[in-house]
Amino acid sequence: MKAVRYFGHKDVRVVNDLEKPVPKGDEVLLKIGGAGVCHSDLHIIDEGTVGDLVFTLGHENAGWIEEVGDTVKDYKKGDAVLVYGPWGCGHCKPCQQSKENYCDHQSELGYGGGLGLNGGMAEYMLVPSSRLLVPIFDLDPVIAAPLTDAALTPYSAIKRSLPKLMPDEYVVVIGVGGLGHVAIQILREMSGASIIACDVTEDKLAFAKELGAAYTVNSKDADAAEQILKITGIKKAKVVLDFVGATSTIDLGTKVIGMDGDLTIVGLGGGYYQYSMNGLPFGVTMTNPYWGSRTELMEVVGLASQKKIHIEIEKFDLGQANEVYDKMRSGKIKGRAVLIP
C-alpha cells in the first residue's frame, strides 16, 4: 500500500510497501478518495511537534468504505463518508456531546489520524471506530475531504459568535487561505454582518471579494487598522476571526475589535498577546477554538450539499506530497491542496 509517512523532524517519504490493514470489531477500512493538505502538517514536519512518532500523514480524509469489522452496523461497502478528525475516548462528557475535539483524555490519546496516528494520505485508511464517520451521500470525496477541517474549523469558530453577527455589525477575517476563504462563504450564508477581509496579497483579496467580502484591506499596510476603523466607525468590529495567528495579526485584531466583541484566534502562527488592562475594549472575549464537533461536521456537509459553500481545491497525486508542502511553504496554493491516491 502506498502512503505518505512522517519519520521525524523534516523527514517525509512516500512509501509503497505498507501492508493493507484488516478491520476488526468496530473498525472500518476506507478506500481513500482524497486527503486534504493542511498547514498543521507543516507544524508537525518543520517543527517536530509530535516528537519521534512514525505515522501516515493526512487528517482531512474522505473516501468509500472498503471493508467493515464484524460489529459495525449501518455502514456497508461503497458508502461515501468523511472521517471526523479529532479522535477522543468516546466516553467522557465532551465526547458524549459530540465534542471529541475537547476530549478530557486528549493528552493521553493523541489528536487523531494524521496527527500522531495513521491518517489518510494513503490508498487505504483504518478508522478505529465507525462513530468517527459522517456520510456525504452524493458529494465527491475528492472535493469533500477538506470539509473535515478547512470548513469545520471556521464553521465552529463562527457558530460561537453568530448571535453577535447582526446586519448592523462588521466582522473581520484575517487570512484568506485554506480556512479563511471558507469562512467568508460561511459568514455570507449564515450572518448578516458586513465582511472585511484582510490578507497580504492582492490576488487573495480579489478572491475574497468574489466570495462575498464587502471590503478588503491589505494587512501589510502600515495603516491597515486605520483603514478598517474608517469602515467600521467608532463602534469597531464586533467579531475578528484570525486565521493566521501571528503576533502581527493578533495586534491588528486587538486594534479593531469593539466593546463586547469576540477576538477569535484560529491560526497556529505562533504569535503572542501581552495582556494589559487597557489593551482591549471592555467585554472582549479572546478565544482559541480547536476544530469542531462531529455534529457540526454534519451541518457543514449540509451547507456543501446545498451548494452554499465550496472549497477551492488543487488536485495532486499522492506521490507529489513533498512538492505540495514546498508550495504551501511559499504560499503558492490557492485554497486547499488535495492528494489523490
N, C-alpha and C positions, 0 to 999 in steps of 0.2 A: 504494500500500500504506500502511495506517495503522500508526503506530508512536509510541512514547513516546521522545523524543530528549533527550539531555543536550547542552546547548550551552555549558556553562560554569558557574561557581560560581552556585548558586541559580537556574539557568535551565533548566527542564524544560518541554518543549512537546509536545503531541500533534499530530503532522503527518499529512497524508493524501496526500502527493504523492511518497512514496518509490517507486522502481522495484522491482518484484518480482525478486529475484535468480534467476539461472540457474546451477545447479550444473555443475561440470566436474571431471574426474578423480575423486578420492575424496570430493568434497564431496557433501553431502546437503541438500536443501531440505525443511524441516519446516513443515507447516501447524500453527501453534501452537494447542493446546487450552487451555493455561493457563500463566501466568507468575507465579511467586511474588514477593511484595514483601518485601524484607529490610531490616533496619536498616543493613546495609552500604551500601545505596543512599543512605541519609541522610548517611553519611560522605562519599560522593562529591559529593552535591548541596550539602550545607550547609558542608562544609569544603574542597571543591575538591581532593580528594586525587589526582585524575588530571590536574590541570592544565587545559590548553586543548583537550583532545581533544573531538571531537564524535562521538557514537555512540548507538545504541539501547540503552536500559537493559534489565535483566532477566537474572539469572543462575540462576534456578530455572525450568527450562523442560521442558515435555512436550508431545507432540502426535503427529501422524501423518505418516509420510513422504509427501511430495507428489511428489518427483522426485529421482533419483539421478544422480551423474556417471557417466561411461562406464567407470570402473574399479571401481566399488563392487560388492562381492559380498555375498550373503547377506541383503540387505535389499531390500524391494520397496514399491511404493506402497501406503499404507494401514496399514503396520506401526506399532503404537503404541510409542513409545520415550521415554526420558528423555535429556536432554543432560547428560553429565558436565561439571561446571562449570569446574574448573581445566584450562586448556589449556597443556600443556608442549610440548617439542620432539618428543616421541615416541621419541627415540633414546638419551638419556642413561640412566645406570644407574637412577635413581629412576623414570623413565618406563617403562623396561623391567620394573620391578617393580610397575607399575600405580599408582605414586605420583606422578602428574603434578602434584599439589599441592606437591610438593617438587622440581620440575624444576630441574636445575642452571642452566638458562638462563632462569629465570622473569623475572629482572630485565631481560632483553633483549626478552622476548616479550610482556610484559603478563600479566594474570591470567586472561583468558578473556572469553567473551561476556557483555556486560552490565557488565564491569569494565574498560572501556577499549577493547574491541572490540564489534562489534554483537551485542546479545543478543536475547532473545525476547519483549520487550514489543512485539509486532508481530503482524500477521496471518501473516507467514512469517519464518522464520529460516534463514539459510545456515550450516550447520555445516561447519567446514573439513575434517573427516575423519570417516569412518564409525567409527573406533576410539573416538570420543567418545560413541557412542550405547549405551544399555542398554535392552534390550527390557523392556516392562512387561506384556506378554501381555494379560490381560483387565482390568487396572486402568484406571480412568478417568483420563485425562491431567490433567483439572482438579484432581482430588484428589491425584494422584501428583506433580505438578510440585514441590511443596515438599520432597519426599523428597530431592531433589538437594543440599539444604543444611540445611534445618531438621531433617532426620532424619540425613543422612550425617555432618554435623559432630559432633553429640553422640555418635552411634554410634562414630565413630572415636576420640573422646576417651575414651569409656567402655571401649572394647575394650583400650586400653593398660593399664587398671587392673584388668581382670577377675580376674586371679589374686589380687588383694587384697580383692575384694568377696565375702568369705565370710559365711555366715549369722550369725556372731558379731560382725560389724563394722557400722559405720554409715557412710553416705555422705550428704554434704550437697550439695543442689542449690540454688544461689543464682540466683534469677531464673526465674520460671515464665512465660516469654514464648514466642515462636515456637520457640526451640530447647529451652528448659528443660522445657516441657510434654511434649515428645517424649522428652527424656532420662529423665524419670520413668518413662515407659512402657517404655523400653528396659531400664532398671535393674530394673523389676518383672519383666520376662520373662527376663533373662539373668543376674541376680545374686541372691544370697541375702541381701545386706546390707539392713539397715533404712534406709529413705529418710527424710531430714529435709529438707523443702522450705522455702525462705526467699523471701519477696517483701515488697513494701511495701504491697500492697493485699489486703484481706481476701477479695475475690472470687477473686483468683488463688490464694490459699492454700486456699480451699474447693475450687477446681478441682483443685489438687494432690492433695488428699485423695481426690477422685473418681477420679483417675488411678492412685492406688496409694501415695502418700506415707503413711508411718506416723505422722509428726509434722510439724507446721508451726510456723514461727516468723516473726513479722513483723520483718524486718531493720531497720525504722526504730526499733524499741525500743532504748533505751539499754543494756538488759541482754540484747540478743539473744545474744551469745556465752555469757553465763552460762546462759541458757535451754537452749542447745544442749548445753553441758557437763553440765548437770543430767541430760539424757537419756543422753548417751554415757558418763558417768562418767569416771574418771581416764584411761582409755585414749584418749579423744577420738575424732575421726572418722578413719577410715582413708583416705578419699578426699573431697576437696572439689572440686566442679565449679562454677566461677564463670562464669555466662553473662551477666554484666553487665560486669565488668572495670573498675569504677570504683575509686578509691582506697579508698573506704569498704568495698566488698565484698571487696577484696583484704585489707584489715586484718581483716575478720571471718574470712576464711578462715585467716589466719595464727594467729588466736587459738584456733581449734577443731580444727586439723589435728593428728593424733597422730604419734608417732615412726614413722619409716619409711613415712610416708604420701605420698600424691600430691595436690599442690595444683595443679589444672589450671585455667588461666585462658583461657576461650574467648571471652568477650565483649570487644568493642572499645571499652570505655567510657573509654579514655584514662587509666586510673589508673596509679599507680606504686608500687613497693615499695622501701623503703630497707633494704638488707641490713645486718644486724648479726650478730655471732657468736651471740648468744643470741636472735635474733629468731624462729627456727624450731626446732622439736624436731630432734634428730639424725636423719639419714637421709631427711629430707623431700625429695622431688623436685618442683620447681616447673617447670611446662611451659606453653607457649602453642601448642598444636597448631593447624594450619591445615587446615580442610576434611577430606577423607578421600580414600582411593584409589578407583579405578574398581571394583575387585573388592569393596571394602566397600560400594559403592553397589549392587552386585548382591545382597549379603547383606541390605541394607536393603529392597530390593524383595521379597526372600523373607519378611522379617518382615511387610511390609504385605500381601503376598498371602495369608499365613496369618492375617491379621486380628489380629496380635499387637500392632500399633501402628496408630494413626491420627492424622492431623494435623487439628486443629480449624481449619477454614478459613472465611473470609468472602469471598464472591464479589463482584467489581465489574467493571463494564465497563471496557474498555481506556481509554476517554476520561476515566475518573474517577481517573486516576493521581495527579494533584496533590492531589485530595481525600483519597485514601488516605494519601499521605505526610503530610498535615496530621494525620490521625487517628493515625498512628504517632507523630508528634512529641508528641502529647498523651496517648499511652498508651491509646487507645480501640479498639485492635484486639485481639481475643481470639484467641490462636493465630496464624494466618497469613492474610494477605490474598492473594488470587489474582486477577489480572486476566485477563479472558476476552475475546479479540478478537470 
